[in-house]
Amino acid sequence: MSEKSDIRVLLIDDEETLVEYLSKRLLREGYIVKATFSGEEAIEAANSDDFDVAVVDLKMPGMDGVETQKRLKKIQPFLQCIVLTGHGTIETALESGKEEAFKYLLKPIEYDNLVETISEAYERKVQLQNARFKDEVEEIYNSGLGARGIKKAMNKLRKIYGIS
């Protein structure tokens, strides 16, 4: 399990009061938090910073939560999205599931449940990232690049995955 200070959370909700409340609480606990108030703003943030977990409101003006998830996943494939909504239905849950939402939570959210879900989502991201890294390392070793080529490819992978 990782320290909370290692977990980068992207909050996306048009309810500014909720985002500010969650941001302050998560920051106090040591998370790295970026608060955004629209899908468009979240996409902009994801283009400039890496995140581990996104907490995405489903119903927002402009770009909705499903479209936001889809675009975030294109930018950061390992990002885990927790869908948070006050408008929960089976249809919207299934739609979010198509975008591989990590979990679907209804508002009003119990803060401790959200924190636990963020930790679980982070662990899932790390597992997926490590599995992909392992697969790519195996491909490099099987490619016949030779020692110098393998070293160069490994350094490139370490940089991509943030492994020192």
N, C-alpha and C positions, 0 to 999 in steps of 0.2 A: 504494500500500500504506500502511496506517495504522500509527501507533505502537502497540505492544502496550498502552501505558497507556490507549489509547482503547477497547480491547476489553473488554467486560463479559461475564464468563463465569459461568453458573449451573451448578454441579456437583450432580448428583442421583444418589446411590447409597446403599444401606443398609450398605455396607461402610465403616464409619467410618474405618478405617485407610487405605484407598485414597483416600477423599475428603480426608483431612487431608494425606496425602502429595502428592496432585496440587495441592491448594490452596497449600501452602507453596511448591512449585516454581513454579507459575504466578505467584504473588504476587512471588516473588523476581525473576522476569523482567519484572515490570511490568504484568501483567494486573490488572484489577479482578475479584475473585473473590468469589462468594457460595457457600458450601458448605451443602447441604441433604442430609438423610438419608432423605427419603421424598418421594413424589409430592405428598402433601398439603402438606408444608413448602415444596416448590418452587412450588406454585400460590400459596401465601400470599406468597412472596417476589416472584413475578411480578406480583402485584396491587399491590405497593408500590414496586417498582423496575423500571427498564428493563434488558433484557439483549440482547446481540447473538447469543450462542451458548449453547446448553444442552448439556451432556454428560449424557445420560440413561441410567441403568442400565435394562435391560429387565425383569429379574426382581427385584421388590421386594415385601415384604409390603404388604398394603393395596392402594393404587393402583399398578398396574404401569406400566412405561415407555411402553407404547402409549397408555394412557389419559392418562398425564401429558403426553405430547406433544400429544395432541388438545386438552387443556384449555389448555396453554401457548399453542398456536397461536391459540386463540380470544381469549386475553388480549393476545397480542403477535404479530400475523400475520406479521411479518417475521423473527421469531426462527428461527434455524437450529438444528435438533436433531441432535446426533451421538449415535447409539445405541451404547452400550458394554455388552457382555455377555460373560459366561463361558458362556452357554447358547445358543450360536449354532446356528440351524438355518435352512434355506431358508424354512420357514413363518414363523418369527418375523421374518426379514428382510423377507419380502413384506408381513407385517402392519405392520411399521414403515414400510415404503415407502408404504403407503396413507396414512400420516400425514405423508408428505413428509419423511421423515428425510433429512438432508443426506448422511450417510454412516453405514455400519454397521461398527463395529470390534469385534473379538473381544479378550477379556481372555486372558492378560495383555497389556496394551497397551504398545507401545514408546512411551516418552514423546515422543521427537522426532516420531514419526508423529502423535501426538495434537496436538502444537503446530502442526504443518504443517496438519492437518485443521481446527483451530480458525481459523487464518489464512484458509484457503480458504473456510470457512463464513462468516466475517466479510465477506470480499469479496463473496460471493454475496448476503448480506443487504443490503449497501450498493447493489449493482446493482439488486436488486428494489425497494428503497426509492426509489432515484433514478428508476427507470422509472415507478413509481407516481406520484411527485411530478410528473414531467414530464407524465404523462397528466392529472393533476388541474389543473395549470397551464393546459394546453391547453383543458380544459373551461371553466375560468374565463374565459379570453380569448374563447372562442366563445359564452359565455353572454349577452353583451350587457349586462353589469352596469354598464358605464360606468367611468370612471377611478377614482372613489372606491370603488365596489363591488369593483373588481379589487384595489385596494390593500388593502382590508380582508380580502378572501379570501386574498390572498397572505400577509399577516401571520399569519393563522390557520394556513395550511399550513406556514409556516416554523416556527411554534411546535410543531405536531404532529410535524414531521420533524426538529426540532432543527437547523434551518439558520439561520445568522445573516445 
